[in-house]
Amino acid sequence: MQRGTGNPFPTKSTEKAKSSGVLKTNGVAVYIKKATGLRVKVDAIERLIADFDAVIVAVVKESKRLALAGRRTTILQSDVAAELDKFLRRAELPWDETAKEVIKHNPADLGKISKAIRDWLREHEDA
């Protein structure tokens, strides 16, 4: 996790900084070889591990927060499921998170997005 940004996904400077140690390079390589029958380069494995490790760290941290907020000393499946959905599965974001994601785009793309929204509103105004 990149310090101070709240971003659970690593950048190049933080990929090797704070590993949970849950995923091991050799274990991932063996799995990929068995699952695909193909060899895999170490840098590909390291990238895969860094990204998933960041998700694991973020999910565990937020699951702990949910458990403590519920005055429990046990992380439940519902805590983990909620956070996994947040980081991996959710396709539809609430409007405020959607806005944050949209605003990350460059000004030219924001103009295109704005035009697309205006066009959609114009088309659905009468409906």
Backbone as CSV, one residue per row, in Angstrom:
resi,resn,N_x,N_y,N_z,CA_x,CA_y,CA_z,C_x,C_y,C_z
1,MET,0.844,-1.169,0.000,0.000,0.000,0.000,0.889,1.231,0.000
2,GLN,0.594,2.142,-0.878,1.381,3.348,-0.955,1.036,4.253,0.216
3,ARG,2.027,4.690,0.947,1.822,5.462,2.161,1.193,6.810,1.889
4,GLY,0.153,7.139,2.679,-0.434,8.460,2.633,-1.420,8.701,1.518
5,THR,-1.554,7.793,0.566,-2.453,8.032,-0.552,-3.752,7.268,-0.423
6,GLY,-3.789,6.243,0.398,-4.974,5.423,0.510,-5.131,4.498,-0.685
7,ASN,-4.169,4.478,-1.582,-4.221,3.649,-2.773,-3.696,2.259,-2.436
8,PRO,-4.557,1.220,-2.513,-4.112,-0.120,-2.160,-3.266,-0.771,-3.237
9,PHE,-3.186,-0.158,-4.416,-2.450,-0.765,-5.500,-1.063,-0.150,-5.584
10,PRO,-0.056,-0.987,-5.783,1.313,-0.513,-5.718,1.729,0.294,-6.936
11,THR,2.718,1.120,-6.748,3.377,1.783,-7.849,4.737,1.132,-7.989
12,LYS,5.490,1.499,-9.000,6.783,0.863,-9.201,7.690,1.026,-7.988
13,SER,7.600,2.162,-7.311,8.482,2.399,-6.179,8.073,1.627,-4.936
14,THR,6.818,1.151,-4.886,6.362,0.462,-3.680,6.111,-1.019,-3.884
15,GLU,6.352,-1.528,-5.091,6.030,-2.923,-5.368,6.706,-3.889,-4.409
16,LYS,7.956,-3.646,-4.068,8.680,-4.582,-3.226,8.807,-4.081,-1.791
17,ALA,8.198,-2.929,-1.506,8.387,-2.303,-0.211,7.729,-3.073,0.923
18,LYS,6.456,-3.375,0.804,5.722,-3.922,1.934,4.931,-5.152,1.477
19,SER,5.549,-6.295,1.514,4.905,-7.521,1.073,4.323,-8.258,2.266
20,SER,3.139,-8.828,2.065,2.534,-9.603,3.148,3.199,-10.966,3.261
21,GLY,3.800,-11.425,2.184,4.467,-12.717,2.195,3.529,-13.892,2.000
22,VAL,2.263,-13.610,1.715,1.284,-14.676,1.529,1.563,-15.434,0.232
23,LEU,1.839,-14.702,-0.823,2.105,-15.320,-2.121,3.609,-15.440,-2.329
24,LYS,4.036,-16.585,-2.788,5.457,-16.849,-3.007,5.714,-17.046,-4.501
25,THR,6.834,-16.532,-4.975,7.182,-16.592,-6.393,7.164,-18.023,-6.920
26,ASN,7.796,-18.952,-6.211,7.870,-20.328,-6.671,6.482,-20.971,-6.730
27,GLY,5.657,-20.723,-5.737,4.312,-21.291,-5.713,3.469,-20.804,-6.878
28,VAL,3.570,-19.523,-7.176,2.820,-18.959,-8.303,3.345,-19.530,-9.618
29,ALA,4.655,-19.646,-9.746,5.251,-20.195,-10.969,4.803,-21.633,-11.196
30,VAL,4.801,-22.434,-10.146,4.374,-23.837,-10.256,2.907,-23.898,-10.671
31,TYR,2.073,-23.071,-10.052,0.649,-23.064,-10.402,0.448,-22.690,-11.873
32,ILE,1.103,-21.636,-12.327,0.945,-21.198,-13.720,1.398,-22.294,-14.672
33,LYS,2.509,-22.945,-14.366,3.018,-24.037,-15.212,2.010,-25.183,-15.293
34,LYS,1.430,-25.564,-14.135,0.446,-26.651,-14.119,-0.852,-26.245,-14.810
35,ALA,-1.292,-25.014,-14.588,-2.576,-24.565,-15.130,-2.531,-24.305,-16.627
36,THR,-1.385,-23.824,-17.128,-1.324,-23.430,-18.535,-0.402,-24.293,-19.383
37,GLY,0.530,-24.976,-18.739,1.518,-25.736,-19.486,2.601,-24.836,-20.069
38,LEU,2.619,-23.568,-19.688,3.591,-22.609,-20.204,4.538,-22.168,-19.098
39,ARG,5.726,-21.773,-19.519,6.653,-21.182,-18.567,6.261,-19.728,-18.360
40,VAL,6.764,-19.131,-17.298,6.446,-17.731,-17.023,7.706,-17.030,-16.539
41,LYS,7.895,-15.797,-17.005,9.069,-15.028,-16.597,8.901,-14.515,-15.173
42,VAL,10.012,-14.379,-14.477,10.010,-13.940,-13.085,9.389,-12.557,-12.937
43,ASP,9.668,-11.633,-13.876,9.107,-10.284,-13.742,7.583,-10.293,-13.861
44,ALA,7.048,-11.224,-14.649,5.590,-11.350,-14.753,5.011,-11.856,-13.436
45,ILE,5.683,-12.817,-12.828,5.235,-13.349,-11.536,5.314,-12.269,-10.464
46,GLU,6.414,-11.522,-10.461,6.575,-10.464,-9.452,5.487,-9.408,-9.569
47,ARG,5.115,-9.049,-10.796,4.048,-8.070,-10.998,2.713,-8.625,-10.514
48,LEU,2.441,-9.866,-10.858,1.202,-10.521,-10.428,1.124,-10.571,-8.906
49,ILE,2.207,-10.976,-8.279,2.251,-11.065,-6.819,2.096,-9.679,-6.188
50,ALA,2.778,-8.683,-6.719,2.711,-7.335,-6.153,1.282,-6.800,-6.176
51,ASP,0.598,-6.978,-7.298,-0.772,-6.465,-7.401,-1.733,-7.232,-6.499
52,PHE,-1.661,-8.550,-6.514,-2.567,-9.325,-5.663,-2.206,-9.186,-4.193
53,ASP,-0.930,-9.063,-3.898,-0.511,-8.865,-2.521,-1.073,-7.548,-1.986
54,ALA,-1.077,-6.520,-2.823,-1.640,-5.226,-2.416,-3.131,-5.353,-2.119
55,VAL,-3.829,-6.143,-2.924,-5.264,-6.362,-2.685,-5.464,-7.134,-1.381
56,ILE,-4.657,-8.169,-1.151,-4.768,-8.953,0.082,-4.555,-8.055,1.300
57,VAL,-3.518,-7.235,1.265,-3.221,-6.341,2.385,-4.392,-5.384,2.614
58,ALA,-4.923,-4.804,1.538,-6.032,-3.854,1.663,-7.292,-4.533,2.188
59,VAL,-7.603,-5.732,1.692,-8.795,-6.455,2.125,-8.689,-6.831,3.603
60,VAL,-7.526,-7.305,4.018,-7.344,-7.678,5.426,-7.468,-6.442,6.319
61,LYS,-6.857,-5.351,5.913,-6.912,-4.121,6.704,-8.353,-3.633,6.865
62,GLU,-9.096,-3.589,5.770,-10.480,-3.112,5.822,-11.390,-4.112,6.525
63,SER,-11.118,-5.403,6.376,-11.895,-6.425,7.086,-11.704,-6.281,8.589
64,LYS,-10.486,-5.995,8.994,-10.207,-5.755,10.411,-11.000,-4.553,10.911
65,ARG,-11.018,-3.491,10.108,-11.763,-2.299,10.483,-13.246,-2.607,10.664
66,LEU,-13.813,-3.409,9.761,-15.229,-3.793,9.866,-15.482,-4.626,11.124
67,ALA,-14.589,-5.556,11.397,-14.742,-6.404,12.585,-14.690,-5.558,13.855
68,LEU,-13.724,-4.661,13.930,-13.604,-3.807,15.109,-14.785,-2.851,15.229
69,ALA,-15.285,-2.372,14.097,-16.459,-1.492,14.120,-17.689,-2.246,14.634
70,GLY,-17.723,-3.541,14.372,-18.805,-4.388,14.863,-18.534,-4.936,16.254
71,ARG,-17.505,-4.421,16.909,-17.106,-4.837,18.260,-16.833,-6.338,18.348
72,ARG,-16.157,-6.850,17.293,-15.799,-8.261,17.257,-14.292,-8.409,17.231
73,THR,-13.822,-9.544,17.701,-12.399,-9.853,17.617,-12.129,-10.910,16.555
74,THR,-13.125,-11.147,15.721,-13.020,-12.135,14.657,-13.446,-11.511,13.335
75,ILE,-12.641,-11.699,12.314,-13.019,-11.263,10.970,-13.919,-12.336,10.384
76,LEU,-15.102,-11.941,9.955,-16.081,-12.882,9.415,-16.021,-12.922,7.892
77,GLN,-16.642,-13.956,7.343,-16.708,-14.090,5.894,-17.375,-12.873,5.276
78,SER,-18.389,-12.325,5.929,-19.085,-11.156,5.387,-18.159,-9.943,5.317
79,ASP,-17.240,-9.815,6.261,-16.274,-8.715,6.225,-15.362,-8.845,5.009
80,VAL,-14.847,-10.047,4.821,-13.935,-10.298,3.704,-14.674,-10.175,2.380
81,ALA,-15.891,-10.723,2.306,-16.662,-10.678,1.063,-16.959,-9.240,0.650
82,ALA,-17.318,-8.413,1.629,-17.615,-7.008,1.332,-16.388,-6.306,0.757
83,GLU,-15.243,-6.571,1.313,-14.027,-5.911,0.849,-13.532,-6.486,-0.478
84,LEU,-13.692,-7.783,-0.684,-13.323,-8.360,-1.976,-14.183,-7.769,-3.081
85,ASP,-15.478,-7.617,-2.800,-16.356,-6.987,-3.783,-15.888,-5.574,-4.078
86,LYS,-15.471,-4.882,-3.050,-15.020,-3.493,-3.202,-13.778,-3.417,-4.088
87,PHE,-12.824,-4.325,-3.894,-11.561,-4.244,-4.607,-11.507,-5.046,-5.905
88,LEU,-12.330,-6.094,-6.046,-12.185,-6.958,-7.217,-13.431,-7.099,-8.082
89,ARG,-14.569,-7.263,-7.493,-15.727,-7.702,-8.266,-16.714,-6.616,-8.650
90,ARG,-16.796,-5.564,-7.913,-17.852,-4.590,-8.119,-17.711,-3.905,-9.473
91,ALA,-18.759,-3.960,-10.259,-18.761,-3.322,-11.560,-19.392,-1.935,-11.482
92,GLU,-20.363,-1.763,-10.609,-21.042,-0.486,-10.491,-20.594,0.214,-9.212
93,LEU,-20.045,1.399,-9.375,-19.578,2.182,-8.240,-20.663,3.181,-7.837
94,PRO,-20.711,3.575,-6.571,-21.602,4.661,-6.184,-21.181,5.932,-6.927
95,TRP,-22.073,6.898,-7.043,-21.807,8.075,-7.867,-20.551,8.822,-7.441
96,ASP,-20.282,8.918,-6.132,-19.106,9.673,-5.698,-17.799,8.980,-6.094
97,GLU,-17.769,7.649,-6.010,-16.573,6.915,-6.426,-16.442,6.928,-7.945
98,THR,-17.577,6.882,-8.646,-17.558,6.980,-10.101,-16.962,8.320,-10.512
99,ALA,-17.407,9.395,-9.850,-16.892,10.732,-10.161,-15.382,10.790,-9.948
100,LYS,-14.892,10.211,-8.856,-13.450,10.216,-8.585,-12.681,9.494,-9.684
101,GLU,-13.232,8.387,-10.168,-12.575,7.634,-11.235,-12.600,8.410,-12.554
102,VAL,-13.713,9.061,-12.841,-13.845,9.815,-14.089,-12.896,10.998,-14.097
103,ILE,-12.797,11.686,-12.983,-11.974,12.892,-12.897,-10.492,12.591,-13.110
104,LYS,-10.083,11.357,-12.962,-8.684,10.978,-13.179,-8.274,11.095,-14.649
105,HIS,-9.258,11.152,-15.552,-8.961,11.209,-16.985,-8.394,12.566,-17.376
106,ASN,-7.753,12.602,-18.536,-7.182,13.862,-19.009,-8.295,14.788,-19.494
107,PRO,-8.028,16.097,-19.626,-9.064,17.064,-20.005,-9.773,16.746,-21.321
108,ALA,-9.044,16.236,-22.299,-9.679,15.907,-23.586,-10.719,14.801,-23.400
109,ASP,-10.357,13.774,-22.642,-11.294,12.683,-22.392,-12.472,13.147,-21.544
110,LEU,-12.214,14.055,-20.592,-13.309,14.591,-19.778,-14.314,15.332,-20.646
111,GLY,-13.820,16.046,-21.656,-14.716,16.728,-22.597,-15.582,15.725,-23.352
112,LYS,-14.998,14.623,-23.779,-15.751,13.579,-24.490,-16.788,12.942,-23.575
113,ILE,-16.394,12.709,-22.318,-17.324,12.127,-21.344,-18.483,13.081,-21.104
114,SER,-18.168,14.367,-20.948,-19.195,15.389,-20.730,-20.164,15.437,-21.904
115,LYS,-19.632,15.393,-23.121,-20.482,15.414,-24.313,-21.376,14.181,-24.352
116,ALA,-20.811,13.023,-24.028,-21.601,11.788,-24.038,-22.736,11.864,-23.019
117,ILE,-22.466,12.445,-21.854,-23.508,12.585,-20.827,-24.590,13.545,-21.309
118,ARG,-24.189,14.686,-21.890,-25.179,15.651,-22.405,-26.029,15.017,-23.492
119,ASP,-25.391,14.264,-24.403,-26.137,13.595,-25.475,-27.128,12.594,-24.900
120,TRP,-26.700,11.815,-23.914,-27.587,10.817,-23.300,-28.765,11.506,-22.628
121,LEU,-28.485,12.602,-21.900,-29.571,13.338,-21.228,-30.553,13.908,-22.251
122,ARG,-30.038,14.437,-23.345,-30.902,14.986,-24.401,-31.801,13.893,-24.975
123,GLU,-31.239,12.715,-25.231,-32.003,11.598,-25.795,-33.075,11.096,-24.838
124,HIS,-32.811,11.127,-23.560,-33.728,10.559,-22.560,-34.571,11.604,-21.848
125,GLU,-34.492,12.858,-22.295,-35.254,13.925,-21.688,-36.755,13.715,-21.818
126,ASP,-37.195,13.271,-22.961,-38.620,13.099,-23.246,-39.187,11.831,-22.639
127,ALA,-38.340,10.913,-22.306,-38.811,9.609,-21.831,-39.422,9.651,-20.466
